[in-house]
Amino acid sequence: MRILTVVGNRPQFIKAAAVSGLLRERHEEILVHTGQHYDDSLSRVFFTELGLARPEKELGIGGGSNTAQTARMLAALEPLVGELAPDAALVYGDTNSTLAGALAAAQARVPVIHIEAGMRSFDRTMPEELNRVLSDHVSDLLLCPSQSAAEHLRAESIAGRIEVVGDVMVDVALRSLPLARANAEAPAAYGLQGGSYLLLTAHRAGNVDDPARLRALVELVRALPAPVLFAVHPRTGARLADAGLLGELESVDGLVLTGPLGYIEFSALVCQARAVITDSGGVQKEAYLAGVPFVTLRANTEWTETVQAGWNTLVDLDADAALAALGRRPPAERPALYGDGHAAERCVQAIGAL
């Protein structure tokens, strides 16, 4: 089969790195990078570090509102689908690239495969929630990371075929964790020792685009016990600079600010952190797989199993709640919630039966 794969951001590059090689052993894959993440630190470095094939097509579509970006992606993908005439289209996760790829293919009556289908935060104010729900409802093959994701789809009477395959990010994590845990140079590069620091990321529109919530985020960061390493997303850095808050953070003792990090370096920093604080769905999962307790700067999460297992605490932007969560010990057990590291094999097998 000829499969058109659409990717556009950091988590999708990681997921594609797990699947693409196996897929190309049996099928023809054409990889399209929309350009949703166009910063090299969030894009090209992942192709280099993870061994993902270079994209056959790069659309260069980044920036703008969610609506404008998705519209531009659709306009670029429509003729591409017609020109390439794929037998199926493959999308990952919940980004604008996911929705644009799914819609462009569905409109052309090309079967849609959605990896990481069925995830739900049940918060329709989140663009990611709209993207994942809409993509699921136009998909023909829905490959789920967990049983709860499959149950969500059945509750919504999804028309496509539903299969639980596990999480392909687990495949990548299990391969990389031994080296990441041994990489003492990663924290040392920032003057940090393993097990002594907090690792922080924040980039969700709901946290950084609203001035009041951005100020609350800054106050939460200021309240955290040092040392803290804050990997600043380009979007977040721009919002902090525009609000005149970047200098305020730069003056906080024990707070180390850095730009976005590559997968290998970031994985090492996650593995060796005392705890992770984030609003990213992907980083939540990376922390869980690394066995590091984490605090989520949201009122909800699509990775609900991590909360139920006691490793993830939802605090929104409440600094007191975050500090209380950081003071708790992690549970003695960490169940394998998202598979055994062979999800990509199951994905490719299911795709072959489409």
C-alpha positions as CSV (number, residue, x, y, z in Angstrom):
1,M,0.0,0.0,0.0
2,R,1.0,3.6,-0.5
3,I,0.5,5.5,2.8
4,L,0.6,9.2,3.2
5,T,1.8,10.1,6.7
6,V,1.2,13.6,8.0
7,V,3.3,14.9,10.9
8,G,4.0,18.4,12.3
9,N,5.2,18.5,15.9
10,R,7.6,17.0,18.4
11,P,5.4,14.2,19.8
12,Q,4.4,13.2,16.3
13,F,8.0,12.9,15.2
14,I,8.7,10.6,18.2
15,K,5.6,8.4,17.4
16,A,6.5,8.3,13.7
17,A,10.1,7.2,14.6
18,A,8.6,4.1,16.2
19,V,6.3,3.2,13.3
20,S,7.8,4.5,10.1
21,G,10.7,2.0,9.8
22,L,8.5,-1.0,10.3
23,L,5.9,0.5,8.0
24,R,8.4,1.0,5.2
25,E,9.5,-2.7,5.4
26,R,6.0,-3.7,4.1
27,H,4.5,-0.6,2.4
28,E,5.5,2.6,0.6
29,E,5.3,5.6,3.0
30,I,5.3,9.2,1.9
31,L,6.1,11.4,4.9
32,V,4.7,15.0,4.9
33,H,5.9,17.5,7.5
34,T,3.4,20.4,7.7
35,G,5.8,22.7,9.5
36,Q,3.6,23.2,12.5
37,H,6.7,23.0,14.6
38,Y,9.2,24.9,12.4
39,D,11.8,25.7,15.1
40,D,14.9,23.4,14.5
41,S,14.9,22.5,18.2
42,L,11.4,21.2,17.9
43,S,11.7,19.7,14.4
44,R,14.8,18.8,12.5
45,V,16.7,17.6,15.5
46,F,14.2,14.8,16.1
47,F,14.7,13.4,12.6
48,T,18.5,13.3,13.3
49,E,18.3,11.9,16.8
50,L,15.5,9.3,16.3
51,G,16.6,8.0,12.9
52,L,13.3,9.1,11.3
53,A,13.4,9.3,7.5
54,R,13.6,12.8,6.1
55,P,10.1,14.0,4.9
56,E,9.4,13.6,1.3
57,K,7.3,16.7,1.4
58,E,7.7,19.8,3.6
59,L,4.9,22.3,3.6
60,G,6.4,25.0,5.8
61,I,3.1,26.0,7.4
62,G,3.7,27.4,10.8
63,G,2.3,30.2,12.9
64,G,-1.1,31.8,12.9
65,S,-4.3,30.9,14.8
66,N,-5.5,27.4,15.0
67,T,-8.2,28.0,12.5
68,A,-5.9,29.8,10.0
69,Q,-3.2,27.3,10.4
70,T,-5.5,24.3,9.9
71,A,-7.1,26.0,6.8
72,R,-3.7,26.6,5.2
73,M,-2.7,23.0,5.9
74,L,-5.9,21.7,4.3
75,A,-5.4,23.9,1.2
76,A,-1.9,22.5,0.8
77,L,-2.8,18.9,1.5
78,E,-5.8,18.7,-0.8
79,P,-3.8,18.8,-4.1
80,L,-1.1,16.6,-2.6
81,V,-3.6,13.9,-1.8
82,G,-4.9,14.1,-5.3
83,E,-1.4,14.0,-6.8
84,L,0.0,11.1,-4.7
85,A,-3.2,9.1,-4.7
86,P,-2.4,7.2,-1.5
87,D,-4.3,4.0,-0.5
88,A,-4.5,5.4,3.1
89,A,-3.5,8.4,5.2
90,L,-1.9,8.1,8.6
91,V,-2.1,10.7,11.3
92,Y,-1.0,10.9,14.9
93,G,-2.3,12.5,18.1
94,D,-4.3,15.7,18.3
95,T,-2.6,18.7,16.6
96,N,-3.8,20.9,13.8
97,S,-1.7,18.7,11.5
98,T,-3.7,15.7,12.7
99,L,-7.0,17.3,11.9
100,A,-5.9,18.7,8.5
101,G,-4.5,15.4,7.4
102,A,-7.6,13.5,8.5
103,L,-10.0,15.9,6.8
104,A,-8.0,16.2,3.6
105,A,-7.9,12.4,3.2
106,A,-11.5,11.8,4.3
107,Q,-12.8,14.4,1.8
108,A,-10.9,12.6,-0.9
109,R,-12.4,9.3,0.2
110,V,-9.0,8.0,1.3
111,P,-9.1,5.7,4.4
112,V,-7.8,7.5,7.5
113,I,-5.7,5.7,10.1
114,H,-5.4,7.5,13.5
115,I,-2.7,6.4,15.9
116,E,-3.4,7.4,19.5
117,A,-7.1,7.5,18.9
118,G,-9.7,7.7,21.6
119,M,-7.9,10.0,24.0
120,R,-10.2,12.4,25.8
121,S,-9.8,15.2,28.3
122,F,-13.5,16.1,28.0
123,D,-12.5,19.8,27.8
124,R,-13.8,21.2,24.5
125,T,-12.1,24.6,25.2
126,M,-8.8,22.8,24.3
127,P,-7.9,22.9,20.6
128,E,-6.3,19.5,21.0
129,E,-9.6,18.0,22.2
130,L,-11.5,19.3,19.2
131,N,-8.7,18.0,16.9
132,R,-8.7,14.5,18.4
133,V,-12.5,14.1,18.5
134,L,-13.0,15.3,15.0
135,S,-10.1,13.2,13.6
136,D,-11.5,10.1,15.3
137,H,-15.0,10.6,13.8
138,V,-13.6,10.6,10.2
139,S,-11.1,7.8,10.7
140,D,-11.5,4.3,9.3
141,L,-8.9,2.6,11.6
142,L,-8.5,3.8,15.1
143,L,-5.5,2.5,16.9
144,C,-5.8,3.1,20.7
145,P,-3.1,3.3,23.4
146,S,-5.3,1.9,26.1
147,Q,-8.6,0.1,26.8
148,S,-10.1,3.4,28.2
149,A,-9.4,5.1,24.9
150,A,-11.3,2.3,23.1
151,E,-14.1,2.7,25.5
152,H,-14.4,6.4,24.8
153,L,-14.7,5.6,21.1
154,R,-17.4,3.0,21.6
155,A,-19.3,5.4,23.8
156,E,-19.3,7.9,20.9
157,S,-20.5,5.2,18.4
158,I,-17.4,5.6,16.2
159,A,-17.9,4.0,12.8
160,G,-14.3,3.0,12.2
161,R,-12.5,-0.2,13.3
162,I,-11.2,0.1,16.8
163,E,-8.1,-1.8,18.0
164,V,-6.1,-1.4,21.2
165,V,-2.4,-1.6,20.3
166,G,-0.6,0.2,23.1
167,D,1.3,3.5,22.9
168,V,4.0,3.8,20.3
169,M,5.8,6.3,22.5
170,V,6.4,3.5,24.9
171,D,8.4,1.7,22.2
172,V,10.8,4.6,21.8
173,A,11.0,5.3,25.6
174,L,11.9,1.7,26.4
175,R,14.7,1.8,23.9
176,S,16.1,5.1,25.1
177,L,15.7,4.9,28.9
178,P,18.9,3.0,29.8
179,L,21.1,5.5,28.1
180,A,19.0,8.5,29.3
181,R,19.4,7.3,32.9
182,A,23.2,7.0,32.5
183,N,23.6,10.4,30.9
184,A,24.9,12.4,33.8
185,E,26.3,15.0,31.4
186,A,22.8,16.3,30.6
187,P,22.0,17.8,34.0
188,A,25.6,18.7,34.6
189,A,25.6,20.9,31.6
190,Y,23.2,23.2,33.5
191,G,25.0,22.9,36.8
192,L,22.6,20.4,38.2
193,Q,22.9,17.0,39.9
194,G,20.6,14.0,39.1
195,G,17.7,13.7,41.5
196,S,18.0,17.2,42.9
197,Y,16.1,19.4,40.4
198,L,12.6,20.0,39.1
199,L,12.1,20.0,35.3
200,L,9.4,22.4,34.0
201,T,7.7,22.9,30.6
202,A,4.7,25.0,29.8
203,H,3.2,25.9,26.4
204,R,-0.5,25.3,26.2
205,A,-2.5,28.2,24.8
206,G,-4.8,28.2,27.8
207,N,-1.8,28.8,30.1
208,V,0.4,31.2,28.1
209,D,-2.0,33.2,25.8
210,D,-4.2,34.7,28.6
211,P,-2.3,37.5,30.4
212,A,-3.9,36.6,33.8
213,R,-3.0,32.9,33.5
214,L,0.5,33.8,32.2
215,R,1.0,35.9,35.4
216,A,-0.3,33.0,37.5
217,L,2.2,30.7,35.8
218,V,5.1,33.0,36.6
219,E,4.0,33.2,40.2
220,L,3.9,29.4,40.4
221,V,7.4,29.2,38.9
222,R,8.7,31.7,41.4
223,A,7.2,29.6,44.3
224,L,8.9,26.4,43.2
225,P,11.8,25.1,45.4
226,A,15.1,25.5,43.6
227,P,16.8,24.3,41.6
228,V,14.4,24.4,38.6
229,L,15.2,23.9,35.0
230,F,12.6,25.5,32.7
231,A,12.8,24.4,29.1
232,V,11.0,27.4,27.5
233,H,8.9,26.7,24.4
234,P,9.3,29.4,21.6
235,R,5.6,30.3,22.1
236,T,6.0,30.7,25.8
237,G,9.1,32.7,25.5
238,A,7.4,35.1,23.1
239,R,4.4,35.5,25.4
240,L,6.7,36.1,28.4
241,A,8.8,38.7,26.5
242,D,5.7,40.5,25.2
243,A,4.3,40.7,28.7
244,G,7.6,42.0,30.2
245,L,7.8,38.9,32.4
246,L,10.9,37.2,31.0
247,G,13.3,39.4,32.9
248,E,11.4,38.7,36.1
249,L,12.0,35.0,35.6
250,E,15.7,35.5,34.7
251,S,16.3,37.1,38.1
252,V,14.9,34.2,40.1
253,D,17.6,32.4,42.1
254,G,18.0,28.8,41.3
255,L,15.9,29.0,38.1
256,V,17.7,27.9,34.9
257,L,16.1,29.0,31.7
258,T,16.9,27.1,28.5
259,G,15.3,26.9,25.0
260,P,13.6,23.7,23.7
261,L,15.7,20.6,23.9
262,G,16.3,17.6,21.7
263,Y,14.8,14.2,22.5
264,I,17.9,12.6,23.8
265,E,18.9,15.5,26.1
266,F,15.3,16.0,27.3
267,S,14.8,12.3,28.0
268,A,18.0,12.3,30.2
269,L,16.8,15.4,32.1
270,V,13.4,13.8,32.7
271,C,14.9,10.6,33.9
272,Q,17.1,12.3,36.4
273,A,14.7,15.0,37.7
274,R,13.3,14.9,41.2
275,A,9.9,15.7,39.6
276,V,8.5,17.0,36.4
277,I,6.0,20.0,36.1
278,T,4.3,20.4,32.8
279,D,1.1,21.1,30.8
280,S,2.2,18.9,27.9
281,G,0.4,15.6,27.3
282,G,3.5,14.1,25.8
283,V,5.8,15.1,28.7
284,Q,3.3,13.7,31.2
285,K,3.6,10.3,29.5
286,E,7.4,10.6,29.3
287,A,7.7,11.3,33.0
288,Y,5.5,8.3,33.8
289,L,7.5,6.0,31.6
290,A,10.7,7.2,33.3
291,G,9.3,6.6,36.7
292,V,9.4,10.2,37.8
293,P,6.5,11.8,39.7
294,F,4.9,14.7,37.9
295,V,2.6,17.6,38.4
296,T,0.3,18.8,35.6
297,L,-0.5,22.4,35.1
298,R,-4.0,21.7,33.9
299,A,-7.4,21.0,35.5
300,N,-7.7,17.8,33.4
301,T,-5.7,15.4,31.4
302,E,-6.3,12.9,28.6
303,W,-3.8,10.5,30.4
304,T,-6.3,9.9,33.2
305,E,-4.7,6.5,34.1
306,T,-1.6,8.3,35.4
307,V,-3.7,10.2,37.9
308,Q,-5.4,7.1,39.0
309,A,-2.1,5.4,39.5
310,G,-1.0,8.2,41.8
311,W,2.0,9.5,39.7
312,N,0.3,12.5,38.2
313,T,-1.4,15.4,40.2
314,L,-3.6,17.9,38.5
315,V,-3.1,21.4,40.0
316,D,-4.0,23.8,37.2
317,L,-2.0,27.0,38.1
318,D,-2.4,26.7,41.9
319,A,1.0,27.2,43.4
320,D,0.0,25.8,46.8
321,A,-1.4,22.7,45.2
322,A,1.7,22.2,43.2
323,L,4.0,22.5,46.3
324,A,1.8,20.1,48.2
325,A,2.0,17.6,45.3
326,L,5.8,17.9,45.1
327,G,5.9,17.1,48.8
328,R,4.3,13.7,48.4
329,R,6.1,10.5,47.9
330,P,5.5,8.6,44.6
331,P,3.6,5.3,44.8
332,A,5.5,2.0,45.3
333,E,4.1,0.6,42.1
334,R,4.0,1.9,38.6
335,P,1.8,-0.4,36.4
336,A,2.5,-0.7,32.6
337,L,-0.5,1.3,31.5
338,Y,0.3,1.8,27.9
339,G,1.7,-1.4,26.5
340,D,4.8,-3.5,26.4
341,G,7.0,-1.7,23.8
342,H,5.6,-3.6,20.8
343,A,2.8,-1.2,19.8
344,A,4.4,-0.2,16.5
345,E,4.4,-3.8,15.4
346,R,0.7,-4.1,16.2
347,C,0.0,-0.8,14.3
348,V,1.7,-2.0,11.2
349,Q,-0.1,-5.4,11.4
350,A,-3.5,-3.7,11.7
351,I,-2.7,-1.3,8.9
352,G,-1.8,-4.3,6.6
353,A,-5.3,-5.7,7.3
354,L,-7.1,-2.4,6.3
